[in-house]
Every structure is written in C-alpha cells, then in structure tokens.
C-alpha cells in the first residue's frame, strides 16, 4: 500500500512539473515530459500499473498528461500533427481520453489544419456502440454496464461525452468548416444515437443548411442572369465568403461599386468643406512631432468656452446670493434695534394729566 501511494505521488509530481513547464513557456520540455508520463503509464508494465493505481486515478493521470502534451504541441506550431501524434502516443484512437481528443481536434480545425481530422473522428466514433441509451461501450469489450456503473472509463463512455465528439464532427467539422451538409445530415440519420439527441442535431444542421441556401439565393439575385462574367466573379468570391454575412455584404457592395462611384465622389465634394475640422495639423518641436486635428482644437475651444461661461454664471450667482443674505441680515438687525429702542413708563397709568388739559376743562 505504501509503495502504491509513493508511485502515485511520484507520477502526479511529474505531471505538475510538466504543467509548470507549460506555464513557463517551456513547451518542448512540457511535451517531452508529458509524453514520457503517458508511455510510462501505457508501457510494457501496464498490468503492473493497473494493479498499482485505481482505474479512475490511472485515467485521470492519462488525461492530465495528454492535455499538457496537446497544448504544448499547439504552442510549438505542430498543430497539424496533434491527432496523429496522439494516436501514436496512446497506441489507438479509442484509448485517447475524450477531453484530450476534443481539444486536439478543435486545435487542428481552428488552425486551418482539418486534413485528417474527419477520418480520425470517424474512426473513433465507429468503435463505440450504444447499449442502454445512457452509455457507449467500446466494440469488442466485454463490460457489464450495470455492474461497472461507468467506472471503467477506458471502455465505457457516457452519452454526453460521446455526443460532444459527435457535435464536433457533424456540426463543427462537416457542417461549418467543410460545408459538407449532406454528409453531416446523412451520418446523423444513420448513426446509433439516442433519438432525442438525433433530432436536436438534425434541427441544427437543417437550420445551417437553410441559412446557407437563403444567403446563396440572395446573392445570386443581385447579379443579372445574362451577365456571365459577373456570375463567374461572384461565385469565385463566394468560395471564400460562403456562409458569412459579412462576406455576402462585401460581395454585394463590390457588385454595386461601379454604379455608385460617381455619386459618392460628388457627395464627398459637397460634404468635404463641412468637415474641415477633422483634418490634422502637424506640429514639430525639436525631435517631438505632434499631430493635432482641427476637430480636437474645436472641441478644446468649446470646452474652454463652456468653462468660462460657467465661471461667469457662478460668480454672478454667488454675488446675488451674497447680496440677498446681506439684505436679510440688515433687515433682521434693524428689526431687532427697533424692538428694543422704545422705552415704556410704568407709572404712566397713575400720573395726573398735564396742566393744559385741566385749563381746557
């Protein structure tokens, strides 16, 4: 038991070391170490490895080392040979972990190196058979799905994992990259797939096919039927832009370019005087060269004018507020003084009237 743990720990340390090489951009070292780990796990002493490691752990080791190997090859510029090197390293296509296979196939497709990918994926997919609607079993393997319950990941694939490969093959490779929609639809209809998943894939493929047909018909309607040279030129350009809305739009603009050139030139002459501020002004100060557009100068002037107006309005508003506060303060002081400057005689009620008042009586 101690030897098993020690061996497992040693393998994982080597995998971590290969990942460190990959992170540090030491791609050659990462690829070499990763391939060495895979050969060690799948070498002549494979039976000993099976006894030393749990099957799930062994599969995880192979998958981790394979991912490092694939990414290192991609960074080294050997994208076109990824799948072939994986097949040599893992002995057969079906022995490659699905995640490693998908990553390598996607690298080759995206790198315009799709040659050989179709045959490789067809070989992989043809070696699995659907047994219970939930698992695919490797052809020729004697595995009881109910007993194993998906534990033997080298001989049993879940439907979701298998369908990931199917989607890359039928939709991404055949339908999108190779534009072979008929082959993609035919393969999906004939293959042993869960019926619900089959219908989902067929709907996606038919929608792609319909979009391709509509785009082709719209572009062909732009060119007159008797203009054979235009038809030839347009069909030649569609080989590079087919299925791309931006490409179709570019073709349409190219077709009408000669008819609208004079109109565009006349319009540009009329608009040009109105857009004089967007021309650039070159200023040179010694070795430093500054390019300033008249538009930027105008925007700067507008900014300064706005700042000046806001400052003037702010000063006027501050003066008005100060005057109002001063007036209110003065009014309060006058009211206060008036209230306390008037003196009242408390004996006025008991004092006799003045003499003049008596004489009047």
NUVEXKE-615210 format. One record per residue (C-alpha): x negated, z negated, y; residue in three letters. Coordinates in pm, whole numbers, plus 32768, in hexadecimal, padded with zeros to 4 digits. Layout:
XZYala...
! end
This chain:
800080008000unk7EE37FAD80ECunk7E3680F9809Funk7F7A81B480E8unk7FA3810E823Aunk7E37814F828Eunk7E5282C08230unk7F9482EA82F5unk7F00823E8424unk7DCC831D8411unk7E9F845A840Bunk7F6F83EA8533unk7E34839985F7unk7DB784FA85BBunk7F058587862Funk7EF384B5876Cunk7D90853187A2unk7E03869C8787unk7F1986558880unk7E1885C0896Dunk7D4986FF8950unk7E8087C789A7unk7ECF86F28AD8unk7D67870D8B4Eunk7D74888C8B34unk7C7E888B8A13unk7D5089898958unk7C4B8A03885Funk7C0188A087ECunk7D76885387D8unk7DC089858702unk7C998942861Cunk7CF187D485E4unk7E67881B85B7unk7E26892B84B5unk7D3588438400unk7E42873683EBunk7F41882B835Dunk7E4A88A98257unk7DF5874481FCunk7F6586F281C6unk7FAF8836810Aunk7E6388618057unk7E0888487EEEunk7E4E86D47EEDunk7FB887017F5Bunk8034863A7E34unk7F6185147EA2unk7FEF85328000unk814F852E7F74unk810183E97EC6unk804D83567FF3unk814F83B080FAunk82C4839F810Eunk835D84FB8111unk83F584C9826Aunk82AA844B82F2unk81F185718257unk82E7866382F6unk82C385BA844Aunk814985D88433unk815F874A83DFunk8254878584FBunk818286CA85FCunk803E877A859Cunk80F288CA8591unk817C889D86F1unk801F88568776unk7F99898986C0unk80A98A6F874Dunk808089F988B3unk7F078A1688A1unk7F1D8B7D8822unk800B8BD5893Cunk7F1D8B488A40unk7DF78C0089A1unk7EA88D4E89D0unk7EE58D84885Dunk805F8D8A8881unk808F8ECE87C2unk7FF48E378688unk80A18CE38687unk81988D25856Eunk80988DD28491unk7FA28CB384BCunk80B48BB88473unk81098C6F8332unk7F9D8C6B82C7unk7F788AFC8323unk80B78A868277unk80928B7B8152unk81FA8BFE8173unk82FE8C308284unk83F48B3C81E9unk82F08A2581E8unk82D58A2E8363unk83A1891B840Dunk84CA89B084C5unk846689258617unk830989BA85F6unk83968B098587unk84908B1686A7unk83848AC187A7unk82998BCB8724unk83AA8CD58717unk841C8C87887Aunk82B58C9888F7unk82888DEF885Dunk83D68E7588DCunk83A18DF58A3Eunk823E8E798A3Dunk82B28FDF89F7unk82188FC6889Dunk83528FEB87CEunk82AF90D186D0unk82CA90338579unk83B38F1E85ECunk84E58FCD855Cunk844F8FF28401unk83CB8E8E8408unk851B8DF38463unk85D38ECE8369unk84E98E558259unk85208CEB82BAunk869C8D0482D1unk86C08DC18189unk861C8CAA80C2unk872E8BAA8104unk88898B94806Bunk89BA8AD480E3unk8A2D89DB7FDBunk8B3288ED8067unk8B85896781C4unk8A9A8866825Dunk894388AE81C4unk886589D3816Funk878A89B7803Bunk86488A758001unk86818B8D7F06unk85F48B297DB3unk85DC89B77E04unk869188CC7D19unk871787CC7E0Dunk885386FE7DF7unk88D786ED7F5Aunk89BA85C77F0Dunk889B84FA7E7Eunk8791855C7F78unk887F8543809Funk879E861B8174unk8663854B813Aunk858E866680ABunk8562872381F0unk847D88258150unk858B88A58066unk86CA884F8125unk873688BD8281unk885F88408342unk894D894983BFunk88F98900852Cunk8785893F84F3unk87C58A7F8431unk88B48AFD853Funk87A98AC88648unk86D08BC68592unk87FB8CAE8568unk88468CA186DDunk86DF8CF68739unk86E08E178641unk88388EAF8683unk88798E6387F3unk87238E3D8895unk86568F3787CCunk874990448754unk8857902D885Eunk878D8FE48999unk862590518960unk8643917A8871unk87A191E288EBunk88009224877Eunk89609198879Bunk89EB9253866Funk88E691BF8585unk892090638612unk8A99907485E0unk8A73910B8483unk897C8FFE8418unk8A5B8EE28493unk8B898F7483E0unk8AD58F958293unk8A088E558291unk8A6F8D1281E7unk8ACF8C468317unk8BDD8B408351unk8D0F8C0383C1unk8D3D8B448505unk8BD28B788569unk8BEB8CE78508unk8D128D1F85F0unk8C608C748712unk8B308D5686E5unk8C078E8F86C6unk8CBE8E3B8809unk8B738E1388BEunk8AEA8F5A8835unk8C29901A8887unk8C258F9489EAunk8ABC90088A12unk8B17915B8982unk8C42917E8A6Bunk8B6D91248B9Aunk8A6C92288B36unk8B7793358B0Dunk8C1E92E68C5Aunk8AD492ED8D18unk8A7294388C7Aunk8BC294D98CCDunk8BB8945C8E35unk8A5E94EC8E70unk8AB0963A8DCDunk8BDF965D8EB0unk8AFD96578FE2unk8A4B979C8F80unk8B1198E88F91unk8B49998A8E40unk8AA59AD58EA1unk896B9A2E8F2Bunk88939A3E8DF1unk875199D58EA0unk87F4989E8F2Cunk888198498DD5unk8729986B8D3Aunk868297998E47unk878A968A8E36unk878696758CBAunk860C96598CC3unk861B95388DB8unk872A94898CF0unk8635945D8BD2unk858293608CAAunk86B092C08D52unk87C192D08C4Cunk888F91958C36unk8807910F8D7Funk88FB91068EA7unk87D8910B8F9Bunk874B92408EF4unk889A92F48F01unk88BD92A0906Funk8761932990B3unk87BB94709002unk88F7949490CBunk883D945F9212unk8733955991A8unk883D96609160unk88DB964192B8unk8797961C9375unk8777978693E1unk88DC97919462unk88B996609542unk8752967F95BCunk87A797239708unk88BF962F974Eunk87D895079710unk86CF959A97F7unk87CA95CD9910unk8852946F98E7unk86F693DA98E5unk86A794889A31unk87DD93F19ACDunk87A292949A47unk862C92919A8Bunk863D92429C03unk8727911F9BBAunk862F90849AC8unk84F990969BA2unk84BD8F229B89unk84768F339A17unk83358FF59A4Dunk81EF8F379A33unk80EA8EE99B3Bunk7F808EBA9ACEunk7EAE8DB59B85unk7D3D8D849B42unk7C7B8C4E9BA8unk7B148C7D9B39unk7B1B8C9899BEunk7C7E8C1B99A7unk7D938D1B99A2unk7EF88CB299E0unk80258D91999Funk81568D2C9A69unk829B8DEA9A60unk836A8E179B9Aunk84888D7E9AD8unk83C58C3A9AB8unk83738C419C2Cunk84E38C709C7Cunk85478B559B96unk84428A749C37unk84C38ACA9D91unk86288A7F9D27unk85B589339C97unk850688D29DDAunk8632893C9EA9unk871B886E9DCFunk863387439DEAunk862287669F68unk879C877C9F8Aunk87D0864E9EABunk86D085869F73unk877985E1A0BDunk88CD8589A038unk884484489FABunk87AD83E4A0FCunk88F28434A1B1unk89BA836FA0B4unk88CE8245A0CFunk88E98248A24Dunk8A648253A23Funk8A6E8132A14Aunk89828064A221unk8A5680A2A357unk8B93803CA2A4unk8AF27EFFA21Eunk8A697EA8A379unk8BBF7EDBA41Bunk8C687E03A317unk8B637CF6A342unk8B8B7CF8A4BDunk8D067CE1A49Funk8CE97BB4A3BDunk8BFB7B04A4AEunk8CE37B45A5DAunk8E0D7AC3A518unk8D4D798FA4B3unk8CE27947A61Aunk8E3E797DA6A4unk8ED57890A5A7unk8DF1776CA5FCunk8DBF779BA77Aunk8F217735A7E3unk8F3775BAA82Bunk907D74F7A7FFunk90CC73B1A8C4unk916872B2A7D8unk920571E0A900unk92BE7303A998unk940A7292A902unk94107139A9B0unk937A7194AB04unk946B71ACAC3Aunk94B272F7ACD2unk93E17362AE03unk944F72FDAF64unk94B77457AFC5unk95B67450AEB3unk9655730FAF42unk9672739FB0A3unk972974C6B01Bunk983573E1AF98unk
! end
